[in-house]
Structures are given as structure tokens and as C-alpha cells.
């Protein structure tokens, strides 16, 4: 048995592997693993623990003939050719649930930062441009009484609704399924995506990335947003057509945008950096000690189970 990890994970991951006497190796540089190094490193591995940023395609899968499990260190898995992996009898797992709270917390942090212009205020202080309190200085908006729309009512969307409800908002959601838990806990109402976009003051996106959701918020849907709407995305950058998003920001057809994710990560479209009402974070949704540790533990436990002939805990 041999496990290869594409980066250094929290120490708990290594401790679990050592405790179970499973040999492992990992890419030690503090930068994304080069493709050539990845292809070379996985040749004799029986388990791979990659990040969402690593492309686990047919080429890579064919390059690790002994592999029994790919344990993605993420809840998403759009980086993996799932069908091909399964055709090769490779178990694929992810890390659901353990990052729900951290991502929901960050979603609300972005919503509040956009609503209250926190980034602009902090920058004003750092640049020594604050000359004193004024009645009209950096006026924002309150959440109470506003309509908070959630696109994608899975675990994270439901958790966000619970938090948003505490601010006194009215909640709408769009999803292919009815979410009775969400409706019960927050009085949310299910509507079409188009209706949600037209009516919501805040729009928060929580969609997985797949063939259907790629550029789900296209130009036609983005045009439905209220001119005073605040748009938040903590799911995947590709679910928004970024070129169309920039158009509505440039035209002033949106109050503010908060992005934890964006197309072509880690490369940010320079156009997005021009606007004060756009807040961009470096994919911090699960960036808490608790979440990242739990993700590492779950990924490694999946590997240990499969390599010992047991069932994976969170197979996809």
C-alpha cells in the first residue's frame, strides 16, 4: 500500500496514516504540484488524495494502475473524471458535511461585508483617507426586511438560510428538489431561479459545478437582478458567466458582489479588481482549523477503509 497526497495536509492526516502503518508520500513544495511531477508521483500509489485544483483525468488515472481509491480533499469533485474512475474499479470519495458550517459562515460574512461596505471602510483607514464621521459616509444597507435568495438548497444553502433568518430576512430558494427542512426552519418559499433573481435583494449561490450548472448564471439570468441587489458566490466560480458578470458590474446594475470563488483560479480577471463594490477572497470557504482538520480526517479515513477492504465512508 502507498498513499500519495498532492500537498501537505493538517498533521492529523499523517498521524492517522502512521497509526495504521500505511506508507505515504506528499508533494512538499508550498505551491501547486506541477502536472509532470503528479504524473510521475502516482505511478505506484494505491490511493490518491488530491485537491480540487488537480485534474484527475483519464491520463492520470491510467498512470496509476494500482490505485483503489481517489479521496478528494473537497466536497466538490468536478476535477475528477468520475465515470472513468469507476470504470477502472476505483472508489471516489469527497468530504461532505464537515465544511458546511465554515462555508455558511463565510457566506454571511461576505453578505455583511458587501452590505456594509466593510472592505471600502477598512481601505479608507489604511490609506489614511478617513477625515472624520459624516452622515453620508459609506452608507450601506440593512438585512432586516430584505429578501434573501438562495440558489441551490443543499447542505450549505440550508445552513446559510438558518443564519440569514436570524437577521430578519425573508427567504426564497430555487432547487430541483423541495427542501422541507429549509422551509420549516426559516419559512423559506421555493420559486424558480428567474423569480428569485427578480425579487431578491441578496442572492447567494450554492450550486455544485457540473454540465448543467456551468455558467448557470448567464447574461440572461444576471440581467434579471435588481439594480440594488447583492450577489454572493461561495460555490464554484464557473457557475457564473464572468464576462457577463463584469458587464453588469460595469453598468452599475448591481449594488455589490462578493466572490470567494472565480473562474480560472488562482488567476483573477483584472476587470473585477477595478471596482470598489466587488469583494474577492482566495477561496476561504472551508478555511477554518475545524473544517480543514475534519476534511483531512475524513479523506484519510476513506483511504484507510478502502485499503483495508472495508466500505468507504463517503463514496460518490
N, C-alpha and C positions, 0 to 999 in steps of 0.2 A: 504493500500500500504506500502511496505517496500523494500528498495534497500539495497543490500549488495555489498560492494566493497572489493576486496581481498587485497587492500593496500591503503595507503594514497595517494590521487591524488592531483594535484595542487588545491589550495583553491577555484578557480573558480568553480570547480565541486560541492563542498559542498555548495557554495553560491547559485548556481542555484537550487539545491535541496531544500534548505531552503526557497528560494524565492517562490518556487512553493508548499511549505508546504508538501513536500514528506519526510516521515521519512526514515532515513538511518543509517547504521552502517558499520564499516570497521575494517579490521584487523590492529591493531595499532603497532605491533612489526616491527622493521626495518629488516625483514628477510622474506623469502618466507613463505607463510601460510602453516602450516602442513596439510596434507590431512584430518586427523581426525577432525581438527578444521574447515576446509572448509565444510566437510560433515555436521557437527553439525550446522554451522552458516547459512546455506542456507535453512533450513527446512521450514521456514515461509516466505521466501522472494518472492516478486512478480517480482523482477528484479535483475539480477546479472551483475556486471561489473568486469570481470576477466582480468588478464594479459595473455599474450601469453604463459607464463610458467605454467599456471594452466590447468590441464587436465579436460575438461568439457565433460565427457563421459556418457555412459548410467547410470552408478551408481549414478553419481552426479545429472544428470537430473531427475532421478526417485526420488531423495531425496529432490526435491523442487517442489512439485505438484502444487503450486500456481504460479509458475514462468510464466510470459508472454513474457519476453524479456531477451536475453543474449547479452549485449553490449560489445563486445570485445574491450579492450583498446589497439588496434593494427590494422594495416592494414591486416595482415595475420590472418588466422582463422583455421590453421591446428590443433590447440589444442582442437577444438570443434567437437563433433560428429554431424555434420550439419544435416544429414538425419534424425537422431533420434530426434533431437530437433524439426525439422519441423513436424515430425510425431506426436509430442506432442503439436502442435499448438503454439510453442514458436518462436517468431521472433528473428533472429540472425543478429546483425549488426557489422560493423567494422568501422575503421576510415581512409578511403582513402583520397587522395589528400593533406591532411593537413601536412603530413610528407614527401612529395615528395622532396621539396627543401632542407630540412635538410639532408636527406639521400643522395641526389645527391651531395651536398657539401662535405659530409664526404667521399663519393666515390672518388672524385677528390683529397681530402686531402690524402687519402691512396695511390692513384696512384702517387702523387708527392713525398710522404714520401718514397715510395719504390724506385722510380726512382732516387731520390737524396740522398738516404741513410741517411735520416734525423735522424732516431732513433739511428743509429750507431754513428753519429756525436755527438748527444746530450749525449749519454752514455759516449763517449770518454772524453767530457768536465767534466762531473760529476765525472768520475773516475780519473781525473787529468792525463790523458794519452796524452793530446794534447801537443806536443812539438814544434809546430810552423808550418807555412804554407809550404806545399810541392807540387810540380807539380802533383804528382800522389796520393795525399791523398784523399781517399774515392771517387774515380771517379764514377759518376753516368751516367745517360743518359738523353737527352732532349726529350721532347714530339714532338716538331715540325717535321713534315715529317713522323712520325711514323703511323702505322696502329692501330687504337683503335677499338677493337671488343666488341660489346655489346650483351650478351646472355639474351634475354628477353626484348623486346622493348615496355614495358608498360609505365605507367606514369613516374616512376623513371628512367627507361632506357632512355626514351626520354629526360628527364631533364639532365641526365648525358651527353648525346650526345651534347646537346646545350652548355654545359660547356666545354667539351673536344674540340669541334670545335674551340673555342677561342684560343686554344693552337696550332692550325695549324695542327691537325692530320687528317688523312683520316679515315672515319668511316665505319665499316661493322657492320651489325646486323643480328641476327638469331631470328626468331619468327615464330609461326604458322600462324600469320596474317601479311599482308603487312601494314607498318606504313607510310602512305603518308606524315603525318606531320613531322616525323623524316627525311624522305628523302628530303623534301622541305627545312627544316630549316638548315640541315647540309650536304646535298649532300650524305647522307648515302646510302649504297648499301646492299640489302638483299642477304644473302648467306646461305648455310647450316651451321649447327653448326660445322661440320667437317672441312669445308673450312675455316671458321672463325678461328678456333683453329690453323690451319696450317699457316695462313697468318698473324695473328695479333701479334703485339709487346706488346700490352696491351689487356688483356681480363677481362672484368668486368661483373659480374653475377648479374642478376636482375630477378630471377625466383621465383614464388610462390612455396611453398612446397606442393606437392600432390603425389598421387600414381605414376604418370608419371615422375615427376622431382626428386623424391627421388634417390640420388646417380646418378643423370643425368650425372655428370662429373665422369664417372667411369675410371678404369685404361686404357681402350682402348682409350677413348677420351682424357684423360690427356696426354697420350703418343704422341698425335699429336702436342702438344705445341712446339713452337720454344724454343731452349735452352736458348735464351736471353729474353724470354717472361716474363712479369709481370702479375700475376694473382691476381685479386681483387674480394672479395666476401662480399657484404653487404646485401645479401638477407636472406637465411637460411643456417645454417651450413650443414644440411643434404643433400643439393643438390650436394655436393662434397663427393666422397668416400674418407674419411680422411686417411685411411690406404694407399690407392693408392697415395694420395697427398704427404704423408710423404716419400714414396718411390722415387718420382721424385725429391723432395727437397734434399733428402739424396744423390741421384746420381748426383746432380748438373745439372739436366736437366731443370732448371728454374732459371731465374735471381733473382726474388723476389716474395714474396707472401704477400698480405695484407688482413687480415681477421677481419671483425667486428663481425662475427658470426662463430660458430664452433659446431661440434657435441657434444651432452651431456652437453650443457651449464647448469650451470656455470663452469663445470669441464673441464679443458683444458688438452688435451693429452700432457704429458710431453715431448714427442718427438718433438713437434712443438716448444717448448721453447729452444731447443738446438741450433737453427740456427739464425745467425745474420741477414740473409736476409728474415726473417719472422717477420712481424709486426702483433700483435694481440691486438685488442681492446675489451672492455667489452660491446659489443652491444650498441654502441653510435649513431647509425644511426639517430634516432629521438631525440637525446638528446640536444635539444635547448629549451630555455624558450618558444619561439614562438610555436614550434611544439608540445611539451608536453602539453602546455596550450590548444592549439586548439584541440588536441586529447581528452582531458578531457571534453572540452565543447561539442564536437560532440557526444561523448559517452553518456553524461548525457542528451543532448537534444533528442537523440534517445529514451532513457528511459522515459523521460517526455512525449513525444509524444505518445508512445505506452500505457503508463499507463493512459493517458487521452483520450484514444480511437481514437487517430489520427494515421496517417501513419508514420512509421519510416523514417528518412532522408536517411540513407544509409543501407538498408536491403541487405543481401547477397542472 
